[in-house]
Amino acid sequence: MKAAFLFLYLIRLLPFCVLHKIADAIGILAYYAVKPRRKVGEVNLKKCFPELSDSQRTALLKRHFQHMAKLMLEYGLYWYAPADKLRSLVRYQDKHHLDEALAAGEKVIILYPHFTAFEMAVYTLNQDVPLTSMYSHQKNK
């Protein structure tokens, strides 16, 4: 486990575009190596997008694996990079709504999906706004 954390610590030193190139390669490898997850994705995409061809669904699933690899590698940035580096990678849109609500003393709940760019945005937002997060384990194994 220490090796994994060391890897994440070191990967934060890479340029962002290089990190994403590595993640793309790892994602394609994972697509082929993690057959049980690939099969789940294939079934779900076939049910959700019957209008897509098999090749379109395969391309979509491969991109999903690549994005999941990006999420995993980006944790090196989230955990170990200086706050300024995260700020340089995130652009907020309409953050003034949050700022105004908090300035007015309102309580705010932010719901966000647990994937890639959203993770980075929330880690960065937490540098400026005190946040408390909650995660619920899936109940259906």
C-alpha positions in Angstrom: 0.0 0.0 0.0 2.9 2.4 0.7 4.1 1.9 -2.9 0.7 3.0 -4.2 0.8 6.2 -2.0 4.3 6.8 -3.1 3.3 6.4 -6.7 0.4 8.9 -6.2 2.8 11.3 -4.4 5.3 11.2 -7.3 2.7 11.4 -10.1 1.6 14.8 -8.9 4.9 16.1 -10.3 4.0 15.2 -13.9 2.4 17.8 -16.2 -1.4 17.3 -16.2 -1.4 16.3 -19.9 1.2 13.6 -19.3 -0.8 12.3 -16.3 -3.8 12.0 -18.6 -1.9 10.2 -21.4 -0.7 7.6 -18.8 -4.2 7.3 -17.5 -5.6 6.7 -21.0 -3.1 3.8 -21.5 -4.0 2.3 -18.1 -7.7 2.7 -18.8 -7.4 0.7 -22.0 -5.4 -2.0 -20.2 -8.0 -2.1 -17.5 -10.8 -2.4 -20.1 -9.2 -5.7 -21.3 -7.9 -6.9 -17.9 -10.9 -6.4 -15.7 -13.4 -8.6 -17.5 -16.1 -8.7 -14.8 -16.4 -4.9 -14.7 -16.3 -4.7 -18.5 -19.2 -7.2 -18.8 -21.3 -5.1 -16.3 -20.6 -2.0 -18.4 -21.5 -3.8 -21.6 -24.9 -5.0 -20.2 -25.7 -1.6 -18.8 -24.8 0.3 -22.0 -26.8 -2.2 -24.1 -29.9 -1.7 -21.9 -29.5 2.1 -21.6 -28.5 2.8 -25.2 -30.0 0.2 -27.5 -29.9 2.7 -30.3 -26.1 2.7 -30.3 -24.1 0.2 -32.4 -21.9 -2.4 -30.6 -18.8 -0.4 -31.8 -20.2 2.8 -30.4 -21.0 1.2 -27.0 -17.5 -0.3 -26.9 -15.9 3.1 -27.6 -18.0 4.6 -24.9 -17.1 1.9 -22.4 -13.4 2.3 -23.2 -13.6 6.0 -22.6 -15.3 5.3 -19.3 -12.3 3.1 -18.2 -9.9 5.8 -19.3 -11.8 8.4 -17.2 -11.8 6.1 -14.2 -8.0 5.7 -14.5 -7.8 9.5 -14.7 -9.7 9.8 -11.5 -7.4 7.3 -9.7 -4.2 9.0 -10.9 -5.6 12.5 -10.2 -5.9 11.6 -6.5 -2.1 12.2 -6.4 -2.9 15.8 -7.2 -5.9 16.1 -4.9 -4.0 14.8 -1.9 -0.4 16.0 -2.4 -0.3 19.0 -4.9 -0.2 22.5 -3.5 -3.6 24.3 -3.4 -2.4 26.8 -6.1 -1.8 23.9 -8.6 -5.4 22.7 -8.1 -6.7 26.2 -8.4 -4.9 26.6 -11.7 -6.7 23.5 -13.1 -10.2 24.4 -12.0 -12.6 27.0 -13.4 -15.8 27.8 -11.6 -19.0 28.9 -13.3 -21.5 30.8 -11.3 -19.7 30.3 -7.9 -21.2 33.6 -6.9 -24.5 31.8 -6.1 -22.7 29.8 -3.4 -20.8 32.8 -2.1 -23.9 34.9 -1.8 -25.9 32.1 -0.1 -23.1 31.5 2.5 -22.7 35.3 3.0 -26.4 35.5 3.8 -26.0 32.8 6.4 -27.8 30.2 4.4 -27.0 26.5 4.8 -26.1 24.9 1.5 -26.0 21.3 0.3 -23.9 20.5 -2.8 -24.7 17.3 -4.5 -22.0 16.1 -7.0 -21.2 12.9 -8.7 -18.1 10.9 -7.6 -16.1 11.1 -10.8 -13.1 12.8 -12.3 -13.3 16.6 -12.8 -16.0 16.9 -10.1 -13.6 15.5 -7.5 -10.9 18.0 -8.4 -13.5 20.9 -8.2 -14.6 19.9 -4.8 -11.1 19.4 -3.4 -10.3 22.9 -4.8 -13.5 24.4 -3.5 -12.7 23.1 -0.1 -9.6 25.3 -0.1 -11.9 28.3 -0.1 -15.1 27.1 1.6 -15.2 24.8 4.6 -17.0 21.6 3.4 -18.1 18.5 5.0 -18.7 15.5 2.8 -20.7 12.3 3.2 -20.3 9.0 1.3 -22.8 6.1 1.5 -21.7 2.6 0.6 -23.8 0.9 -2.0 -26.3 -1.4 -0.4 -26.8 -3.7 -3.4 -23.6 -5.8 -3.9 
